[in-house]
Amino acid sequence: MLIHQPVVPDTLRAHDRLAIFAVAVPRFTNSKEDNFTMPLSSPSTSSQQPPPSSPDKPANGSSGNTPVKVSDNSSNDNGHHISPDASHGAPYINGANGSGGNGAHADVGAKPGAASATPSNGAVLNGAPQGSGDTEASSLLRDLTDALAARRATIGVMGMGYVGLPLSVAFAEAGFPTVGFDISARTIEALSRGKSHVGDVDSSRVQALRESGQWSATVDLRQLKNCDAIIICVPTPLTPMREPDLSAVRSAVEAVRVTLRSGQLVVLESTTYPGTTDEVVRPVLEATGMKAGRDFFLAFSPERIDPGNTQFPVEKVPKVVGGYSADCLRAALALYQGVVDCTVPVSSTQAAELTKLLENIFRSVNIALVNEMALLCDRMGIDVWEVIDAAATKPYGFTRFSPGPGLGGHCIPIDPFYLAWKARQYDFQTSFIELAGQVNRAMPHYVIDKITRALNDDCKAVRGARIAILGMSYKPDVGDCRESPSLRVAELLLELGAEITFHDPHVPTVEIAGRTLDSQSLESIVPGSDCVALLTDHSDYDYPQIAGAAHLVVDTRNAFRNVQNPAARIIKL
């Protein structure tokens, strides 16, 4: 049996190094964080006290042959599984004595049907739980995992935005008493009335949980001391110099430090560079005199929220988890197995941090490839969309990506810079990744060029032209405008003297170049425009109707591909 030997941080004590040494980076065999900046001192008021502990609700574990679909516990599973140790009650990855099947099994506090992904090379944590070897630490771990298994543990989620709110609601709906924290009094006041500001969470769910006492929201950071597990979901943007800005993370961790108590689990979910948990978070928390892995538990688990994706809600997306020590990993796995269908343990917090960056950089470089193909096809007079459609018929070895006006959302436009910054500390230049970023950032300018040339064909200049922008959000059918290329296109048009209006069924108002613009009706802006720029292909749009009412359309998403005999002149990206 091949055993993966991951790089283990030198800061780990010898027994923890031995425990993690046997953890393989697994293969799974089957999202942007929230608007949150923590003050260093806690406000004295809160909108609501934490909910009372819920009655014990033991969860039945289950096992099976794949990480997601699992069979009844009575079946004989020869694969690796996560189960409670008889003496310590702690979850651990155990190699069964069978033939080494590919099954996965989750027992400790697991959501019914939950599983842990099987390592690709069969490496395991063998025998009894390995970790601190400290009796007190083992007792703390046992108490925490027992509370998680019984749904008695209170979960605190810091940051009530696109990541934190759905996550906190998922924990509450799974039976955990849950508290959402945010420094925005306006946000907390609305949530306390049962009003959700996040499209993925219907207000009725918030209202029902609030009325049941299972979930509450507060600005009072002192209540962090009442939480058994604290999950940090705060933004990680870039500085004006395009370097990592961890100010929100640092403020949140400082707030946790003030109330940190023995036995708490602290998990960072904010997307960041490898080493943040160990180099930024841990020293602040250990300034209390307590030690990670001994007195409290520390882990990283990257958020994977995809706004507007109803096919993959929180519980359906496998959760990658890396712990500072073996006991920290066990604690974090026990936490997430109570709310998601599949957990994926990795050997360290650094591996977990880099996993998220790889996921998004993979998309960034592939989108850059098709964007550059679009530029080349424009020069060559070839329809790039036809080429992509044809290439996508290959049943293997090709993954479809589509060009567009640029990248949006919190992660994909940002993450490459986090890795590039960290790589420079190792005297390494991420040339390929950075080049992809340059291509993607140039796309709004290419859209302006397409609009300019299209207007020129009508003997019109951009200055003074009436241009109707359709779609301000960064992706279809959501109201999220973070890093949206539509905003940059609109800004460039204003700089060139265009008269712009916009319509977006999910975005009522935007701020562009110091101006506040309100969404207008399609009927009022399409017929009289010199050019309609389709930047976000919302499903609400009636494309044949728009093509019939417009004179000129610049289509950056190939949304008008099925419109027959349009009255408007359609210019593809």
NORTA-V43801 format. One record per pair of residues at least 6 apart in sequence whose ideal C-beta (glycine too) atoms are under 7 Angstrom apart, sorted by the first residue. I is the first residue (numbers start at 1). J is the second residue. Records with the same first field share a line. If there is no record, write none. Layout:
# NORTA-V43801
I = J ; J
This chain:
# NORTA-V43801
1 = 122
2 = 121 ; 122
3 = 22 ; 24 ; 121 ; 123
4 = 24 ; 25 ; 121 ; 123
5 = 21
6 = 23 ; 25 ; 347 ; 348 ; 351
8 = 17 ; 20 ; 21 ; 348
9 = 278 ; 348
11 = 278
12 = 20 ; 325
15 = 130 ; 132 ; 133
16 = 131 ; 132 ; 293 ; 325 ; 326
18 = 130
19 = 125 ; 130 ; 131 ; 326
20 = 326 ; 347 ; 348
22 = 123 ; 124 ; 125 ; 126
23 = 93 ; 123 ; 125 ; 345 ; 347
24 = 119 ; 120 ; 121 ; 123
25 = 346 ; 347 ; 351
26 = 117 ; 118 ; 119 ; 120 ; 344 ; 345
27 = 120
28 = 67 ; 117 ; 318 ; 344
29 = 66 ; 67 ; 102 ; 117 ; 118
30 = 66 ; 67 ; 68
31 = 162 ; 163 ; 303 ; 305 ; 307 ; 410 ; 411
32 = 162 ; 163 ; 305 ; 409 ; 410 ; 411 ; 482
33 = 159 ; 161 ; 163 ; 233 ; 234 ; 235 ; 236 ; 270 ; 271 ; 303 ; 410
34 = 159 ; 160 ; 161 ; 162 ; 163 ; 164 ; 233 ; 234 ; 235
35 = 161 ; 235
36 = 158 ; 159 ; 161 ; 182 ; 183 ; 234 ; 235 ; 248 ; 252
37 = 183 ; 247 ; 248 ; 251
38 = 183 ; 221 ; 248 ; 251 ; 252 ; 254 ; 255
39 = 183 ; 251
40 = 251 ; 254
42 = 220 ; 221 ; 222 ; 255
43 = 219 ; 220
45 = 220
46 = 218 ; 219 ; 220 ; 223
47 = 188 ; 189 ; 192 ; 217 ; 218 ; 219
48 = 192 ; 216 ; 217 ; 218
49 = 216
50 = 154 ; 177 ; 179 ; 216 ; 223 ; 226
51 = 177 ; 213 ; 214 ; 215 ; 216
52 = 177 ; 213
53 = 152 ; 154 ; 177
54 = 151 ; 152 ; 175 ; 177 ; 214
56 = 150 ; 151 ; 152
57 = 150 ; 151 ; 175
58 = 149 ; 150
59 = 109 ; 110 ; 111 ; 112 ; 149 ; 338
60 = 112
61 = 73 ; 105 ; 106 ; 107 ; 110
62 = 70 ; 72 ; 73 ; 106 ; 112 ; 113
63 = 70 ; 71 ; 73 ; 75 ; 77 ; 81 ; 103 ; 105
64 = 70 ; 71 ; 103 ; 104 ; 115
65 = 71 ; 102 ; 103
67 = 104 ; 115 ; 116 ; 117 ; 118 ; 318 ; 342
68 = 115 ; 341 ; 342
70 = 113 ; 115
77 = 96 ; 101 ; 103 ; 105
78 = 96 ; 98 ; 99 ; 100 ; 101 ; 103
79 = 96 ; 101 ; 102 ; 103 ; 104 ; 118
80 = 93 ; 94 ; 95 ; 104 ; 118 ; 119 ; 124
81 = 94 ; 96 ; 103 ; 104 ; 105
82 = 91 ; 92 ; 93 ; 105 ; 106 ; 107 ; 108 ; 116 ; 333
83 = 91 ; 94 ; 105 ; 107
84 = 90 ; 91 ; 107 ; 108
85 = 92 ; 128 ; 129
88 = 129 ; 138 ; 141 ; 142
89 = 142 ; 145 ; 146
90 = 129 ; 141 ; 142 ; 145 ; 330
91 = 108 ; 145 ; 330 ; 333 ; 334
92 = 125 ; 129 ; 330
93 = 124 ; 125 ; 345
94 = 124
95 = 124 ; 126
100 = 122
102 = 118
104 = 115 ; 116 ; 117 ; 118
105 = 115
106 = 114 ; 115 ; 116 ; 337
108 = 145 ; 149 ; 334 ; 337
109 = 145 ; 148 ; 149 ; 334 ; 337 ; 338
110 = 337 ; 338
111 = 174 ; 337 ; 338 ; 339 ; 340 ; 341
113 = 341
114 = 337 ; 340 ; 341 ; 342
115 = 341 ; 342
116 = 333 ; 343 ; 345
117 = 318 ; 342 ; 344
125 = 326
129 = 330
130 = 326
131 = 137 ; 325 ; 326 ; 327
132 = 138 ; 293 ; 294 ; 325 ; 327
134 = 294
137 = 294 ; 327
140 = 262 ; 263
141 = 327 ; 330 ; 331
143 = 263
144 = 153 ; 228 ; 263 ; 265 ; 331
145 = 331 ; 334
147 = 153 ; 228
148 = 334 ; 335 ; 338
151 = 175 ; 176
153 = 176 ; 228 ; 229
154 = 177 ; 179 ; 226 ; 227 ; 228
155 = 171 ; 176 ; 178 ; 227 ; 229 ; 231
156 = 179 ; 181 ; 224 ; 227 ; 229 ; 230
157 = 164 ; 167 ; 168 ; 178 ; 180 ; 181 ; 231 ; 233
158 = 164 ; 181 ; 230 ; 231 ; 232 ; 233 ; 234 ; 252
159 = 182 ; 233 ; 234
160 = 180 ; 182 ; 187 ; 191 ; 217
161 = 198
162 = 198 ; 305 ; 307 ; 480
163 = 233 ; 269 ; 303 ; 305
164 = 180 ; 233
165 = 180 ; 196 ; 198 ; 201
166 = 198 ; 200 ; 201 ; 305 ; 314
167 = 231 ; 233 ; 314
168 = 178 ; 180 ; 215
169 = 201 ; 205 ; 206 ; 209 ; 215
170 = 314 ; 315 ; 339
171 = 178 ; 339
172 = 178 ; 209 ; 214 ; 215
173 = 209
174 = 338 ; 339
176 = 338
177 = 214
178 = 214 ; 215
179 = 216 ; 218 ; 223 ; 227
180 = 191 ; 217
181 = 218 ; 221
182 = 188 ; 217 ; 219
183 = 219
185 = 219
187 = 197
188 = 217 ; 218 ; 219
190 = 197
191 = 206 ; 217
192 = 210 ; 217
194 = 203 ; 206 ; 207 ; 210
195 = 203
196 = 202 ; 203 ; 206
199 = 307 ; 308 ; 478 ; 479
200 = 307 ; 308
209 = 215
210 = 216
221 = 255
222 = 259
224 = 230 ; 255 ; 256 ; 259
225 = 259 ; 261
228 = 264 ; 265
229 = 265 ; 267 ; 335
230 = 256 ; 264 ; 266
231 = 267 ; 269
232 = 249 ; 252 ; 267 ; 268 ; 269 ; 270
233 = 269 ; 270 ; 303
234 = 248 ; 249 ; 252 ; 270
235 = 248 ; 410
236 = 244 ; 245 ; 246 ; 249 ; 270 ; 271 ; 272
237 = 245 ; 414
238 = 244 ; 245 ; 414 ; 417
239 = 245
242 = 417
243 = 421
244 = 272 ; 273 ; 418 ; 421
246 = 272 ; 276 ; 280
249 = 270 ; 272 ; 280
250 = 280
253 = 281 ; 284 ; 285
254 = 284
256 = 266 ; 285
257 = 284 ; 285 ; 287 ; 288
260 = 285 ; 288 ; 290 ; 296
262 = 290 ; 295 ; 296
263 = 296
264 = 296
265 = 297 ; 331 ; 332 ; 335
266 = 285 ; 296 ; 298
267 = 299 ; 300 ; 301 ; 332
268 = 276 ; 277 ; 281 ; 300
269 = 301 ; 302 ; 303
271 = 302 ; 303 ; 356 ; 411 ; 415
272 = 353 ; 418
273 = 353 ; 418 ; 419 ; 421 ; 422
274 = 350 ; 353 ; 354 ; 422
275 = 350 ; 422
276 = 353
277 = 298 ; 300 ; 324 ; 349 ; 353
278 = 324 ; 349 ; 350
281 = 298
282 = 292 ; 298 ; 324
285 = 292 ; 296 ; 298
286 = 292
290 = 296
292 = 298 ; 324 ; 325 ; 328
293 = 324 ; 325 ; 327 ; 328
297 = 327 ; 328 ; 331 ; 332
298 = 324 ; 328
299 = 321 ; 322 ; 323 ; 324 ; 328 ; 329 ; 332 ; 349
300 = 322 ; 349 ; 352 ; 353
301 = 319 ; 320 ; 321 ; 332 ; 336 ; 352
302 = 320 ; 352 ; 353 ; 355 ; 356
304 = 317
306 = 312
307 = 478 ; 480
308 = 475 ; 477 ; 478
314 = 340
315 = 339 ; 340 ; 341
316 = 341
317 = 340
318 = 342 ; 344
319 = 336 ; 340 ; 343 ; 344
320 = 344 ; 346 ; 352 ; 355
321 = 329 ; 332 ; 333 ; 336 ; 343 ; 344 ; 345 ; 346 ; 352
322 = 329 ; 346 ; 347 ; 348 ; 349 ; 351 ; 352
323 = 329 ; 332 ; 349
324 = 349
329 = 345
333 = 343 ; 345
336 = 343
337 = 343
346 = 352 ; 355
357 = 415 ; 418 ; 419
360 = 411 ; 412 ; 415
361 = 415 ; 416 ; 419 ; 433
363 = 412
364 = 407 ; 412 ; 416 ; 436 ; 437 ; 440
365 = 432 ; 433 ; 436
366 = 399 ; 401
367 = 401 ; 407 ; 440
368 = 436 ; 439 ; 440
370 = 388 ; 401 ; 402 ; 403
371 = 403 ; 439 ; 440 ; 443
372 = 439
373 = 384
374 = 384 ; 403 ; 573
375 = 446
377 = 383 ; 384 ; 387
383 = 572
384 = 403
385 = 558 ; 561 ; 572
388 = 400 ; 402
391 = 398
392 = 398 ; 400
403 = 573
404 = 443 ; 556 ; 557
405 = 443 ; 444 ; 447 ; 485 ; 486 ; 489 ; 535 ; 556
406 = 440 ; 441 ; 443 ; 444 ; 485 ; 488
407 = 413 ; 440 ; 483 ; 485
408 = 474 ; 475 ; 482 ; 483 ; 484 ; 485
409 = 474 ; 475 ; 480 ; 482 ; 483
410 = 482 ; 483
413 = 483
416 = 433 ; 434 ; 436 ; 437
419 = 430 ; 433
420 = 430 ; 433 ; 434
423 = 430
443 = 485
444 = 485 ; 488 ; 489 ; 492
445 = 492
447 = 489 ; 556
448 = 489 ; 492 ; 493
450 = 554 ; 571 ; 573
451 = 462 ; 467 ; 531 ; 533 ; 554
452 = 462
454 = 531 ; 552 ; 554 ; 571
455 = 461 ; 462 ; 465 ; 530 ; 531
458 = 552
460 = 530
462 = 493 ; 496 ; 497 ; 498
463 = 496 ; 497 ; 498
464 = 497 ; 499
465 = 498 ; 499 ; 530 ; 531
466 = 499 ; 528 ; 529 ; 530
467 = 493 ; 498 ; 500 ; 529 ; 530 ; 531 ; 533
468 = 501 ; 503 ; 525 ; 526 ; 529 ; 532
469 = 486 ; 490 ; 500 ; 502 ; 533 ; 535
470 = 503 ; 532 ; 533 ; 534 ; 535 ; 541
471 = 486 ; 504 ; 534 ; 535 ; 536 ; 537 ; 538
472 = 481 ; 484 ; 486 ; 487 ; 502 ; 504 ; 507 ; 510 ; 536
473 = 479 ; 480 ; 481 ; 484 ; 504 ; 506 ; 507 ; 536
474 = 480 ; 481 ; 482 ; 483 ; 484
475 = 536
476 = 536 ; 537 ; 538 ; 539
477 = 506 ; 538 ; 539
478 = 506
479 = 506 ; 507
481 = 487 ; 507 ; 510
485 = 535
486 = 535 ; 536
487 = 510 ; 512
489 = 533 ; 535
490 = 500 ; 512
491 = 512 ; 513
493 = 500
494 = 500 ; 512 ; 513
501 = 520 ; 525
502 = 517 ; 519 ; 520
503 = 519 ; 520 ; 521 ; 522 ; 525
504 = 519
505 = 538 ; 540
507 = 519
508 = 518 ; 519
509 = 516 ; 517 ; 518
510 = 517
522 = 546
526 = 532 ; 546 ; 549 ; 550
527 = 549
529 = 550
530 = 552
531 = 552 ; 554
532 = 546 ; 550 ; 552 ; 553
533 = 554
534 = 553 ; 554 ; 555 ; 556 ; 557 ; 559
535 = 556
537 = 557 ; 559
543 = 559 ; 560 ; 563
544 = 563
547 = 553 ; 560 ; 563 ; 566 ; 567 ; 568 ; 570
548 = 566 ; 567
550 = 568
551 = 568
552 = 568 ; 569
553 = 560 ; 568 ; 570 ; 571
554 = 571
555 = 570 ; 571 ; 572 ; 573
556 = 573
558 = 572
560 = 566 ; 570
